[in-house]
């Protein structure tokens, strides 16, 4: 089954304790992206990757890191989490961004709480 | 700067009562406009992509239309299972591969 998976689905942590949220897709997609969703602010793009070893900042990259060493995986790293990073996080992937843009498929979400 | 504004924030309809959701956007060269449906606690689910003004797409009770400044999601004779948050997003040529989402319209259909 074609899907985007994220782990963990729920995480409660404390300020400053490094964490990684994994994202994996099995559709051989080139484009992958991370979003955070907060009430009243909608989905905001954190980072995106157009292919292996190619990443770029979205609208809210501060406090986050990403890497794309393999096509299927795109982990989100919080080196020193802070309470303002408490949010619902989504990973998404799509085939690529050629002349026409295409459908993004979203993972189930990771609810992160930073105390 | 690319921007997306959705209205209304929330909409309550009676079952069978048709209506429209609005998505106004500003972007330097539209690459694509997306509509998604999101149920509580779940990831957005793709509905439509529109590429150019005048384009229309339909799926069951939903129809999406696009002009140079806005898109509408028309819902005809909705059912309670159409209750969800509907999200609009744009991708422009000048912003590389960034995708900008609106804050969504929360739709509730009463039986």
Interface residues (C-beta under 8 A of the other chain):
Chain A: X4 X31 X33 X35 X40 X41 X42 X43 X44 X45 X48 X50 X56 X58 X59 X90 X92 X97 X100 X101 X102 X103 X104 X105 X106 X107 X108 X109
Chain B: X31 X32 X34 X36 X41 X42 X43 X44 X45 X46 X49 X51 X87 X89 X91 X96 X97 X98 X99 X100 X101 X102 X103 X104
